[in-house]
Amino acid sequence: MYIENVLKVKNDWWRYIIGCFVIFIATQIGSIPLILAIFSKVGVEGASKIDQTSMMTILGDSNLTFFYVLLTFVFGFLGLLLVVKYIHNQTFLSLTTSRKKVDFSKIATSFIVACFIILTTTIISYLMSPDDYIYNFELKPFLILCLISFLLVPIQTSWEEYMFRGYLMQGIGGIVKNKWIPLLITSLSFGFLHYWNPEVMKLGSILLIHYVSTGLFLGIITLMDKGMELAIGFHAGNNILISLLVTADWTVFQTNSILKSIGEPEAISMLIPLFIIYPMVLLYFSKKYNWINWKENLTGKIN
């Protein structure tokens, strides 16, 4: 079983307090290049007035801004690796899966599923409201964006998965000795981590339902599949394709994507598909990988 992997390592509650602090410091170190770049443009006083959506305008290059933002997660991921190894004496494999080795075929399958969903929904949205989009494609910036996206976005998404569906889910599960509490806590914390995203500022707090339900979906497939492979692939496919296909002035990813949305977004239109798409993906994965014992896997006790 996946969460039970934590019972084989140093899992004292205080280790997770220290670990989270170390990881937080690592992400702050990773943000230094972005901070210095902004300071060089507007100074200390001007930097204090900047929000996330205005960074690209200040730095003058969306690819450069995107790189700096993702660099934060590179340092955060390195911090997580150090914490797992030296504070918990845990292997990266046992943090990833209950299997004897990482199943890369599951990562690839889930990646493709996520890409298919984003591509399909984007095409449908474009065909239904073509006036809400403008053609934003420029070859050279787009090729640079592809390089950044395929190299660094998987690190960003993997950091979030290893942090929430891995480190915290296993850690909380080892403390409370059940599965539903870590599933609930990590889903809520994952959702509220995105509270300061520009999308939430634009559409309101109701959009947190999107992030919490996404965290719940990723947590469910992790527990049911007894490993993070599906969650890692799905999250990476989702974010990479979004960064390449569509951007908007109010989104967290300000990129040289193919399309730019100029329409006025509605939160409800972004929430409804979740209650259709996620259940369909769960059904597909459950059939493909023969998932059984849902109640035990999602709410059972940890012995």
C-alpha positions as protocol buffer text, in pm:
chain_id: "A"
residue {
  index: 1
  type: MET
  ca { x: 0 y: 0 z: 0 }
}
residue {
  index: 2
  type: TYR
  ca { x: 120 y: 351 z: -82 }
}
residue {
  index: 3
  type: ILE
  ca { x: 73 y: 552 z: 237 }
}
residue {
  index: 4
  type: GLU
  ca { x: 204 y: 260 z: 443 }
}
residue {
  index: 5
  type: ASN
  ca { x: 548 y: 322 z: 291 }
}
residue {
  index: 6
  type: VAL
  ca { x: 589 y: 599 z: 550 }
}
residue {
  index: 7
  type: LEU
  ca { x: 577 y: 346 z: 834 }
}
residue {
  index: 8
  type: LYS
  ca { x: 916 y: 214 z: 721 }
}
residue {
  index: 9
  type: VAL
  ca { x: 1096 y: 549 z: 754 }
}
residue {
  index: 10
  type: LYS
  ca { x: 1155 y: 817 z: 1020 }
}
residue {
  index: 11
  type: ASN
  ca { x: 804 y: 960 z: 1039 }
}
residue {
  index: 12
  type: ASP
  ca { x: 793 y: 1159 z: 1365 }
}
residue {
  index: 13
  type: TRP
  ca { x: 553 y: 1453 z: 1337 }
}
residue {
  index: 14
  type: TRP
  ca { x: 823 y: 1707 z: 1418 }
}
residue {
  index: 15
  type: ARG
  ca { x: 1029 y: 1591 z: 1122 }
}
residue {
  index: 16
  type: TYR
  ca { x: 749 y: 1706 z: 891 }
}
residue {
  index: 17
  type: ILE
  ca { x: 741 y: 2047 z: 1059 }
}
residue {
  index: 18
  type: ILE
  ca { x: 1113 y: 2088 z: 1000 }
}
residue {
  index: 19
  type: GLY
  ca { x: 1084 y: 1940 z: 651 }
}
residue {
  index: 20
  type: CYS
  ca { x: 812 y: 2183 z: 544 }
}
residue {
  index: 21
  type: PHE
  ca { x: 1018 y: 2473 z: 678 }
}
residue {
  index: 22
  type: VAL
  ca { x: 1328 y: 2362 z: 484 }
}
residue {
  index: 23
  type: ILE
  ca { x: 1127 y: 2320 z: 164 }
}
residue {
  index: 24
  type: PHE
  ca { x: 971 y: 2665 z: 210 }
}
residue {
  index: 25
  type: ILE
  ca { x: 1317 y: 2820 z: 252 }
}
residue {
  index: 26
  type: ALA
  ca { x: 1435 y: 2640 z: -62 }
}
residue {
  index: 27
  type: THR
  ca { x: 1149 y: 2789 z: -266 }
}
residue {
  index: 28
  type: GLN
  ca { x: 1231 y: 3135 z: -132 }
}
residue {
  index: 29
  type: ILE
  ca { x: 1593 y: 3093 z: -238 }
}
residue {
  index: 30
  type: GLY
  ca { x: 1465 y: 2992 z: -581 }
}
residue {
  index: 31
  type: SER
  ca { x: 1268 y: 3316 z: -606 }
}
residue {
  index: 32
  type: ILE
  ca { x: 1578 y: 3534 z: -557 }
}
residue {
  index: 33
  type: PRO
  ca { x: 1666 y: 3556 z: -932 }
}
residue {
  index: 34
  type: LEU
  ca { x: 1311 y: 3677 z: -1008 }
}
residue {
  index: 35
  type: ILE
  ca { x: 1323 y: 3930 z: -725 }
}
residue {
  index: 36
  type: LEU
  ca { x: 1662 y: 4063 z: -835 }
}
residue {
  index: 37
  type: ALA
  ca { x: 1542 y: 4092 z: -1196 }
}
residue {
  index: 38
  type: ILE
  ca { x: 1241 y: 4296 z: -1084 }
}
residue {
  index: 39
  type: PHE
  ca { x: 1450 y: 4513 z: -852 }
}
residue {
  index: 40
  type: SER
  ca { x: 1685 y: 4592 z: -1140 }
}
residue {
  index: 41
  type: LYS
  ca { x: 1390 y: 4725 z: -1340 }
}
residue {
  index: 42
  type: VAL
  ca { x: 1178 y: 4913 z: -1087 }
}
residue {
  index: 43
  type: GLY
  ca { x: 1373 y: 4928 z: -760 }
}
residue {
  index: 44
  type: VAL
  ca { x: 1266 y: 4817 z: -415 }
}
residue {
  index: 45
  type: GLU
  ca { x: 974 y: 5059 z: -379 }
}
residue {
  index: 46
  type: GLY
  ca { x: 831 y: 4972 z: -719 }
}
residue {
  index: 47
  type: ALA
  ca { x: 870 y: 4598 z: -660 }
}
residue {
  index: 48
  type: SER
  ca { x: 645 y: 4614 z: -353 }
}
residue {
  index: 49
  type: LYS
  ca { x: 355 y: 4724 z: -574 }
}
residue {
  index: 50
  type: ILE
  ca { x: 386 y: 4448 z: -833 }
}
residue {
  index: 51
  type: ASP
  ca { x: 133 y: 4168 z: -874 }
}
residue {
  index: 52
  type: GLN
  ca { x: 193 y: 3844 z: -1064 }
}
residue {
  index: 53
  type: THR
  ca { x: 16 y: 3953 z: -1381 }
}
residue {
  index: 54
  type: SER
  ca { x: 237 y: 4262 z: -1421 }
}
residue {
  index: 55
  type: MET
  ca { x: 573 y: 4081 z: -1398 }
}
residue {
  index: 56
  type: MET
  ca { x: 587 y: 4008 z: -1770 }
}
residue {
  index: 57
  type: THR
  ca { x: 523 y: 4373 z: -1856 }
}
residue {
  index: 58
  type: ILE
  ca { x: 802 y: 4485 z: -1623 }
}
residue {
  index: 59
  type: LEU
  ca { x: 1060 y: 4232 z: -1738 }
}
residue {
  index: 60
  type: GLY
  ca { x: 954 y: 4276 z: -2100 }
}
residue {
  index: 61
  type: ASP
  ca { x: 977 y: 3908 z: -2192 }
}
residue {
  index: 62
  type: SER
  ca { x: 710 y: 3652 z: -2100 }
}
residue {
  index: 63
  type: ASN
  ca { x: 948 y: 3361 z: -2162 }
}
residue {
  index: 64
  type: LEU
  ca { x: 1203 y: 3509 z: -1922 }
}
residue {
  index: 65
  type: THR
  ca { x: 933 y: 3571 z: -1660 }
}
residue {
  index: 66
  type: PHE
  ca { x: 801 y: 3219 z: -1706 }
}
residue {
  index: 67
  type: PHE
  ca { x: 1153 y: 3081 z: -1659 }
}
residue {
  index: 68
  type: TYR
  ca { x: 1210 y: 3279 z: -1338 }
}
residue {
  index: 69
  type: VAL
  ca { x: 875 y: 3170 z: -1192 }
}
residue {
  index: 70
  type: LEU
  ca { x: 942 y: 2803 z: -1267 }
}
residue {
  index: 71
  type: LEU
  ca { x: 1294 y: 2829 z: -1125 }
}
residue {
  index: 72
  type: THR
  ca { x: 1136 y: 2867 z: -781 }
}
residue {
  index: 73
  type: PHE
  ca { x: 999 y: 2515 z: -809 }
}
residue {
  index: 74
  type: VAL
  ca { x: 1335 y: 2374 z: -917 }
}
residue {
  index: 75
  type: PHE
  ca { x: 1485 y: 2487 z: -588 }
}
residue {
  index: 76
  type: GLY
  ca { x: 1176 y: 2369 z: -400 }
}
residue {
  index: 77
  type: PHE
  ca { x: 1208 y: 2025 z: -557 }
}
residue {
  index: 78
  type: LEU
  ca { x: 1576 y: 2004 z: -460 }
}
residue {
  index: 79
  type: GLY
  ca { x: 1481 y: 2102 z: -107 }
}
residue {
  index: 80
  type: LEU
  ca { x: 1218 y: 1829 z: -98 }
}
residue {
  index: 81
  type: LEU
  ca { x: 1469 y: 1568 z: -213 }
}
residue {
  index: 82
  type: LEU
  ca { x: 1714 y: 1669 z: 62 }
}
residue {
  index: 83
  type: VAL
  ca { x: 1441 y: 1659 z: 327 }
}
residue {
  index: 84
  type: VAL
  ca { x: 1320 y: 1314 z: 224 }
}
residue {
  index: 85
  type: LYS
  ca { x: 1671 y: 1170 z: 220 }
}
residue {
  index: 86
  type: TYR
  ca { x: 1833 y: 1329 z: 522 }
}
residue {
  index: 87
  type: ILE
  ca { x: 1543 y: 1405 z: 760 }
}
residue {
  index: 88
  type: HIS
  ca { x: 1327 y: 1099 z: 693 }
}
residue {
  index: 89
  type: ASN
  ca { x: 1583 y: 853 z: 558 }
}
residue {
  index: 90
  type: GLN
  ca { x: 1333 y: 766 z: 285 }
}
residue {
  index: 91
  type: THR
  ca { x: 1399 y: 660 z: -71 }
}
residue {
  index: 92
  type: PHE
  ca { x: 1260 y: 859 z: -360 }
}
residue {
  index: 93
  type: LEU
  ca { x: 1098 y: 538 z: -489 }
}
residue {
  index: 94
  type: SER
  ca { x: 895 y: 480 z: -172 }
}
residue {
  index: 95
  type: LEU
  ca { x: 777 y: 842 z: -185 }
}
residue {
  index: 96
  type: THR
  ca { x: 665 y: 785 z: -543 }
}
residue {
  index: 97
  type: THR
  ca { x: 496 y: 446 z: -547 }
}
residue {
  index: 98
  type: SER
  ca { x: 427 y: 119 z: -367 }
}
residue {
  index: 99
  type: ARG
  ca { x: 562 y: -71 z: -666 }
}
residue {
  index: 100
  type: LYS
  ca { x: 914 y: -210 z: -696 }
}
residue {
  index: 101
  type: LYS
  ca { x: 991 y: 49 z: -962 }
}
residue {
  index: 102
  type: VAL
  ca { x: 828 y: 359 z: -1107 }
}
residue {
  index: 103
  type: ASP
  ca { x: 573 y: 272 z: -1377 }
}
residue {
  index: 104
  type: PHE
  ca { x: 661 y: 519 z: -1652 }
}
residue {
  index: 105
  type: SER
  ca { x: 392 y: 377 z: -1880 }
}
residue {
  index: 106
  type: LYS
  ca { x: 129 y: 506 z: -1635 }
}
residue {
  index: 107
  type: ILE
  ca { x: 291 y: 850 z: -1632 }
}
residue {
  index: 108
  type: ALA
  ca { x: 283 y: 855 z: -2014 }
}
residue {
  index: 109
  type: THR
  ca { x: -78 y: 732 z: -2032 }
}
residue {
  index: 110
  type: SER
  ca { x: -201 y: 993 z: -1785 }
}
residue {
  index: 111
  type: PHE
  ca { x: 1 y: 1263 z: -1960 }
}
residue {
  index: 112
  type: ILE
  ca { x: -166 y: 1180 z: -2291 }
}
residue {
  index: 113
  type: VAL
  ca { x: -512 y: 1176 z: -2130 }
}
residue {
  index: 114
  type: ALA
  ca { x: -459 y: 1524 z: -1982 }
}
residue {
  index: 115
  type: CYS
  ca { x: -325 y: 1661 z: -2312 }
}
residue {
  index: 116
  type: PHE
  ca { x: -625 y: 1519 z: -2497 }
}
residue {
  index: 117
  type: ILE
  ca { x: -866 y: 1683 z: -2252 }
}
residue {
  index: 118
  type: ILE
  ca { x: -700 y: 2026 z: -2271 }
}
residue {
  index: 119
  type: LEU
  ca { x: -672 y: 2012 z: -2650 }
}
residue {
  index: 120
  type: THR
  ca { x: -1035 y: 1902 z: -2692 }
}
residue {
  index: 121
  type: THR
  ca { x: -1181 y: 2159 z: -2451 }
}
residue {
  index: 122
  type: THR
  ca { x: -971 y: 2437 z: -2607 }
}
residue {
  index: 123
  type: ILE
  ca { x: -1089 y: 2350 z: -2958 }
}
residue {
  index: 124
  type: ILE
  ca { x: -1452 y: 2335 z: -2845 }
}
residue {
  index: 125
  type: SER
  ca { x: -1422 y: 2668 z: -2663 }
}
residue {
  index: 126
  type: TYR
  ca { x: -1261 y: 2828 z: -2969 }
}
residue {
  index: 127
  type: LEU
  ca { x: -1526 y: 2698 z: -3207 }
}
residue {
  index: 128
  type: MET
  ca { x: -1808 y: 2812 z: -2979 }
}
residue {
  index: 129
  type: SER
  ca { x: -1664 y: 3161 z: -2918 }
}
residue {
  index: 130
  type: PRO
  ca { x: -1395 y: 3244 z: -3175 }
}
residue {
  index: 131
  type: ASP
  ca { x: -1425 y: 3616 z: -3099 }
}
residue {
  index: 132
  type: ASP
  ca { x: -1295 y: 3548 z: -2748 }
}
residue {
  index: 133
  type: TYR
  ca { x: -952 y: 3453 z: -2887 }
}
residue {
  index: 134
  type: ILE
  ca { x: -678 y: 3616 z: -3089 }
}
residue {
  index: 135
  type: TYR
  ca { x: -396 y: 3445 z: -3275 }
}
residue {
  index: 136
  type: ASN
  ca { x: -83 y: 3491 z: -3064 }
}
residue {
  index: 137
  type: PHE
  ca { x: 165 y: 3260 z: -3237 }
}
residue {
  index: 138
  type: GLU
  ca { x: 522 y: 3373 z: -3309 }
}
residue {
  index: 139
  type: LEU
  ca { x: 762 y: 3098 z: -3409 }
}
residue {
  index: 140
  type: LYS
  ca { x: 1083 y: 3192 z: -3226 }
}
residue {
  index: 141
  type: PRO
  ca { x: 925 y: 3285 z: -2889 }
}
residue {
  index: 142
  type: PHE
  ca { x: 701 y: 2979 z: -2914 }
}
residue {
  index: 143
  type: LEU
  ca { x: 997 y: 2745 z: -2968 }
}
residue {
  index: 144
  type: ILE
  ca { x: 1168 y: 2894 z: -2663 }
}
residue {
  index: 145
  type: LEU
  ca { x: 844 y: 2848 z: -2470 }
}
residue {
  index: 146
  type: CYS
  ca { x: 832 y: 2480 z: -2575 }
}
residue {
  index: 147
  type: LEU
  ca { x: 1183 y: 2429 z: -2441 }
}
residue {
  index: 148
  type: ILE
  ca { x: 1100 y: 2595 z: -2109 }
}
residue {
  index: 149
  type: SER
  ca { x: 766 y: 2416 z: -2076 }
}
residue {
  index: 150
  type: PHE
  ca { x: 894 y: 2066 z: -2144 }
}
residue {
  index: 151
  type: LEU
  ca { x: 1202 y: 2110 z: -1924 }
}
residue {
  index: 152
  type: LEU
  ca { x: 1068 y: 2303 z: -1626 }
}
residue {
  index: 153
  type: VAL
  ca { x: 689 y: 2264 z: -1608 }
}
residue {
  index: 154
  type: PRO
  ca { x: 723 y: 1891 z: -1519 }
}
residue {
  index: 155
  type: ILE
  ca { x: 945 y: 1997 z: -1228 }
}
residue {
  index: 156
  type: GLN
  ca { x: 682 y: 2248 z: -1113 }
}
residue {
  index: 157
  type: THR
  ca { x: 399 y: 1996 z: -1133 }
}
residue {
  index: 158
  type: SER
  ca { x: 611 y: 1717 z: -983 }
}
residue {
  index: 159
  type: TRP
  ca { x: 701 y: 1941 z: -689 }
}
residue {
  index: 160
  type: GLU
  ca { x: 331 y: 1996 z: -622 }
}
residue {
  index: 161
  type: GLU
  ca { x: 255 y: 1625 z: -655 }
}
residue {
  index: 162
  type: TYR
  ca { x: 545 y: 1508 z: -438 }
}
residue {
  index: 163
  type: MET
  ca { x: 464 y: 1776 z: -183 }
}
residue {
  index: 164
  type: PHE
  ca { x: 91 y: 1711 z: -152 }
}
residue {
  index: 165
  type: ARG
  ca { x: 13 y: 1361 z: -283 }
}
residue {
  index: 166
  type: GLY
  ca { x: 349 y: 1231 z: -161 }
}
residue {
  index: 167
  type: TYR
  ca { x: 523 y: 1399 z: 133 }
}
residue {
  index: 168
  type: LEU
  ca { x: 218 y: 1540 z: 313 }
}
residue {
  index: 169
  type: MET
  ca { x: -24 y: 1259 z: 231 }
}
residue {
  index: 170
  type: GLN
  ca { x: 215 y: 995 z: 358 }
}
residue {
  index: 171
  type: GLY
  ca { x: 321 y: 1205 z: 655 }
}
residue {
  index: 172
  type: ILE
  ca { x: -32 y: 1289 z: 771 }
}
residue {
  index: 173
  type: GLY
  ca { x: -143 y: 931 z: 707 }
}
residue {
  index: 174
  type: GLY
  ca { x: 139 y: 799 z: 922 }
}
residue {
  index: 175
  type: ILE
  ca { x: 31 y: 1028 z: 1207 }
}
residue {
  index: 176
  type: VAL
  ca { x: -349 y: 983 z: 1199 }
}
residue {
  index: 177
  type: LYS
  ca { x: -336 y: 618 z: 1084 }
}
residue {
  index: 178
  type: ASN
  ca { x: -612 y: 647 z: 823 }
}
residue {
  index: 179
  type: LYS
  ca { x: -648 y: 754 z: 461 }
}
residue {
  index: 180
  type: TRP
  ca { x: -946 y: 986 z: 438 }
}
residue {
  index: 181
  type: ILE
  ca { x: -799 y: 1258 z: 661 }
}
residue {
  index: 182
  type: PRO
  ca { x: -476 y: 1296 z: 456 }
}
residue {
  index: 183
  type: LEU
  ca { x: -682 y: 1286 z: 136 }
}
residue {
  index: 184
  type: LEU
  ca { x: -907 y: 1564 z: 263 }
}
residue {
  index: 185
  type: ILE
  ca { x: -632 y: 1780 z: 415 }
}
residue {
  index: 186
  type: THR
  ca { x: -400 y: 1762 z: 115 }
}
residue {
  index: 187
  type: SER
  ca { x: -686 y: 1837 z: -126 }
}
residue {
  index: 188
  type: LEU
  ca { x: -790 y: 2144 z: 72 }
}
residue {
  index: 189
  type: SER
  ca { x: -434 y: 2266 z: 123 }
}
residue {
  index: 190
  type: PHE
  ca { x: -356 y: 2213 z: -247 }
}
residue {
  index: 191
  type: GLY
  ca { x: -663 y: 2418 z: -336 }
}
residue {
  index: 192
  type: PHE
  ca { x: -586 y: 2703 z: -99 }
}
residue {
  index: 193
  type: LEU
  ca { x: -223 y: 2710 z: -214 }
}
residue {
  index: 194
  type: HIS
  ca { x: -367 y: 2863 z: -534 }
}
residue {
  index: 195
  type: TYR
  ca { x: -562 y: 3132 z: -348 }
}
residue {
  index: 196
  type: TRP
  ca { x: -323 y: 3405 z: -466 }
}
residue {
  index: 197
  type: ASN
  ca { x: -335 y: 3296 z: -831 }
}
residue {
  index: 198
  type: PRO
  ca { x: -448 y: 3575 z: -1067 }
}
residue {
  index: 199
  type: GLU
  ca { x: -740 y: 3355 z: -1179 }
}
residue {
  index: 200
  type: VAL
  ca { x: -884 y: 3361 z: -828 }
}
residue {
  index: 201
  type: MET
  ca { x: -834 y: 3736 z: -803 }
}
residue {
  index: 202
  type: LYS
  ca { x: -1017 y: 3776 z: -1135 }
}
residue {
  index: 203
  type: LEU
  ca { x: -1306 y: 3532 z: -1087 }
}
residue {
  index: 204
  type: GLY
  ca { x: -1341 y: 3524 z: -711 }
}
residue {
  index: 205
  type: SER
  ca { x: -1295 y: 3269 z: -435 }
}
residue {
  index: 206
  type: ILE
  ca { x: -1551 y: 3036 z: -594 }
}
residue {
  index: 207
  type: LEU
  ca { x: -1272 y: 2925 z: -829 }
}
residue {
  index: 208
  type: LEU
  ca { x: -1105 y: 2755 z: -532 }
}
residue {
  index: 209
  type: ILE
  ca { x: -1361 y: 2479 z: -590 }
}
residue {
  index: 210
  type: HIS
  ca { x: -1170 y: 2407 z: -910 }
}
residue {
  index: 211
  type: TYR
  ca { x: -837 y: 2369 z: -733 }
}
residue {
  index: 212
  type: VAL
  ca { x: -973 y: 2173 z: -437 }
}
residue {
  index: 213
  type: SER
  ca { x: -1161 y: 1932 z: -665 }
}
residue {
  index: 214
  type: THR
  ca { x: -846 y: 1892 z: -876 }
}
residue {
  index: 215
  type: GLY
  ca { x: -649 y: 1810 z: -562 }
}
residue {
  index: 216
  type: LEU
  ca { x: -917 y: 1561 z: -460 }
}
residue {
  index: 217
  type: PHE
  ca { x: -910 y: 1399 z: -804 }
}
residue {
  index: 218
  type: LEU
  ca { x: -530 y: 1367 z: -800 }
}
residue {
  index: 219
  type: GLY
  ca { x: -541 y: 1231 z: -445 }
}
residue {
  index: 220
  type: ILE
  ca { x: -801 y: 970 z: -536 }
}
residue {
  index: 221
  type: ILE
  ca { x: -606 y: 836 z: -834 }
}
residue {
  index: 222
  type: THR
  ca { x: -292 y: 824 z: -616 }
}
residue {
  index: 223
  type: LEU
  ca { x: -460 y: 618 z: -344 }
}
residue {
  index: 224
  type: MET
  ca { x: -652 y: 394 z: -581 }
}
residue {
  index: 225
  type: ASP
  ca { x: -347 y: 322 z: -795 }
}
residue {
  index: 226
  type: LYS
  ca { x: -116 y: 294 z: -491 }
}
residue {
  index: 227
  type: GLY
  ca { x: 134 y: 537 z: -641 }
}
residue {
  index: 228
  type: MET
  ca { x: 174 y: 885 z: -782 }
}
residue {
  index: 229
  type: GLU
  ca { x: 251 y: 796 z: -1142 }
}
residue {
  index: 230
  type: LEU
  ca { x: -95 y: 881 z: -1277 }
}
residue {
  index: 231
  type: ALA
  ca { x: -111 y: 1207 z: -1081 }
}
residue {
  index: 232
  type: ILE
  ca { x: 237 y: 1310 z: -1197 }
}
residue {
  index: 233
  type: GLY
  ca { x: 157 y: 1248 z: -1563 }
}
residue {
  index: 234
  type: PHE
  ca { x: -185 y: 1411 z: -1554 }
}
residue {
  index: 235
  type: HIS
  ca { x: -66 y: 1727 z: -1380 }
}
residue {
  index: 236
  type: ALA
  ca { x: 231 y: 1767 z: -1615 }
}
residue {
  index: 237
  type: GLY
  ca { x: 22 y: 1712 z: -1929 }
}
residue {
  index: 238
  type: ASN
  ca { x: -239 y: 1960 z: -1809 }
}
residue {
  index: 239
  type: ASN
  ca { x: 4 y: 2242 z: -1730 }
}
residue {
  index: 240
  type: ILE
  ca { x: 234 y: 2194 z: -2029 }
}
residue {
  index: 241
  type: LEU
  ca { x: -47 y: 2203 z: -2284 }
}
residue {
  index: 242
  type: ILE
  ca { x: -216 y: 2499 z: -2116 }
}
residue {
  index: 243
  type: SER
  ca { x: 111 y: 2693 z: -2127 }
}
residue {
  index: 244
  type: LEU
  ca { x: 147 y: 2620 z: -2499 }
}
residue {
  index: 245
  type: LEU
  ca { x: -212 y: 2663 z: -2616 }
}
residue {
  index: 246
  type: VAL
  ca { x: -377 y: 2954 z: -2436 }
}
residue {
  index: 247
  type: THR
  ca { x: -280 y: 3252 z: -2226 }
}
residue {
  index: 248
  type: ALA
  ca { x: -472 y: 3552 z: -2094 }
}
residue {
  index: 249
  type: ASP
  ca { x: -396 y: 3870 z: -1905 }
}
residue {
  index: 250
  type: TRP
  ca { x: -555 y: 3724 z: -1592 }
}
residue {
  index: 251
  type: THR
  ca { x: -393 y: 3377 z: -1583 }
}
residue {
  index: 252
  type: VAL
  ca { x: -97 y: 3258 z: -1378 }
}
residue {
  index: 253
  type: PHE
  ca { x: 82 y: 3142 z: -1696 }
}
residue {
  index: 254
  type: GLN
  ca { x: 168 y: 3450 z: -1905 }
}
residue {
  index: 255
  type: THR
  ca { x: 322 y: 3283 z: -2210 }
}
residue {
  index: 256
  type: ASN
  ca { x: 387 y: 3315 z: -2583 }
}
residue {
  index: 257
  type: SER
  ca { x: 114 y: 3059 z: -2647 }
}
residue {
  index: 258
  type: ILE
  ca { x: -67 y: 2991 z: -2973 }
}
residue {
  index: 259
  type: LEU
  ca { x: -387 y: 3166 z: -2863 }
}
residue {
  index: 260
  type: LYS
  ca { x: -469 y: 3448 z: -2624 }
}
residue {
  index: 261
  type: SER
  ca { x: -807 y: 3467 z: -2459 }
}
residue {
  index: 262
  type: ILE
  ca { x: -956 y: 3816 z: -2462 }
}
residue {
  index: 263
  type: GLY
  ca { x: -1309 y: 3721 z: -2359 }
}
residue {
  index: 264
  type: GLU
  ca { x: -1457 y: 3789 z: -2018 }
}
residue {
  index: 265
  type: PRO
  ca { x: -1431 y: 3463 z: -1821 }
}
residue {
  index: 266
  type: GLU
  ca { x: -1707 y: 3318 z: -1605 }
}
residue {
  index: 267
  type: ALA
  ca { x: -1620 y: 3102 z: -1306 }
}
residue {
  index: 268
  type: ILE
  ca { x: -1919 y: 2874 z: -1347 }
}
residue {
  index: 269
  type: SER
  ca { x: -1817 y: 2785 z: -1703 }
}
residue {
  index: 270
  type: MET
  ca { x: -1482 y: 2667 z: -1566 }
}
residue {
  index: 271
  type: LEU
  ca { x: -1635 y: 2463 z: -1285 }
}
residue {
  index: 272
  type: ILE
  ca { x: -1907 y: 2266 z: -1462 }
}
residue {
  index: 273
  type: PRO
  ca { x: -1669 y: 2061 z: -1684 }
}
residue {
  index: 274
  type: LEU
  ca { x: -1484 y: 1940 z: -1373 }
}
residue {
  index: 275
  type: PHE
  ca { x: -1787 y: 1748 z: -1255 }
}
residue {
  index: 276
  type: ILE
  ca { x: -1804 y: 1577 z: -1594 }
}
residue {
  index: 277
  type: ILE
  ca { x: -1439 y: 1532 z: -1692 }
}
residue {
  index: 278
  type: TYR
  ca { x: -1293 y: 1408 z: -1364 }
}
residue {
  index: 279
  type: PRO
  ca { x: -1556 y: 1136 z: -1310 }
}
residue {
  index: 280
  type: MET
  ca { x: -1503 y: 1019 z: -1670 }
}
residue {
  index: 281
  type: VAL
  ca { x: -1125 y: 1001 z: -1620 }
}
residue {
  index: 282
  type: LEU
  ca { x: -1173 y: 813 z: -1292 }
}
residue {
  index: 283
  type: LEU
  ca { x: -1400 y: 566 z: -1469 }
}
residue {
  index: 284
  type: TYR
  ca { x: -1146 y: 520 z: -1749 }
}
residue {
  index: 285
  type: PHE
  ca { x: -855 y: 462 z: -1512 }
}
residue {
  index: 286
  type: SER
  ca { x: -1059 y: 229 z: -1291 }
}
residue {
  index: 287
  type: LYS
  ca { x: -1148 y: 10 z: -1589 }
}
residue {
  index: 288
  type: LYS
  ca { x: -799 y: 20 z: -1740 }
}
residue {
  index: 289
  type: TYR
  ca { x: -619 y: -63 z: -1414 }
}
residue {
  index: 290
  type: ASN
  ca { x: -889 y: -281 z: -1252 }
}
residue {
  index: 291
  type: TRP
  ca { x: -935 y: -73 z: -940 }
}
residue {
  index: 292
  type: ILE
  ca { x: -1133 y: -241 z: -662 }
}
residue {
  index: 293
  type: ASN
  ca { x: -1200 y: -187 z: -289 }
}
residue {
  index: 294
  type: TRP
  ca { x: -1265 y: 185 z: -328 }
}
residue {
  index: 295
  type: LYS
  ca { x: -1385 y: 230 z: 30 }
}
residue {
  index: 296
  type: GLU
  ca { x: -1082 y: 58 z: 181 }
}
residue {
  index: 297
  type: ASN
  ca { x: -835 y: 239 z: -43 }
}
residue {
  index: 298
  type: LEU
  ca { x: -982 y: 585 z: 20 }
}
residue {
  index: 299
  type: THR
  ca { x: -1102 y: 567 z: 380 }
}
residue {
  index: 300
  type: GLY
  ca { x: -942 y: 259 z: 535 }
}
residue {
  index: 301
  type: LYS
  ca { x: -712 y: 247 z: 834 }
}
residue {
  index: 302
  type: ILE
  ca { x: -334 y: 232 z: 818 }
}
residue {
  index: 303
  type: ASN
  ca { x: -186 y: -53 z: 1016 }
}
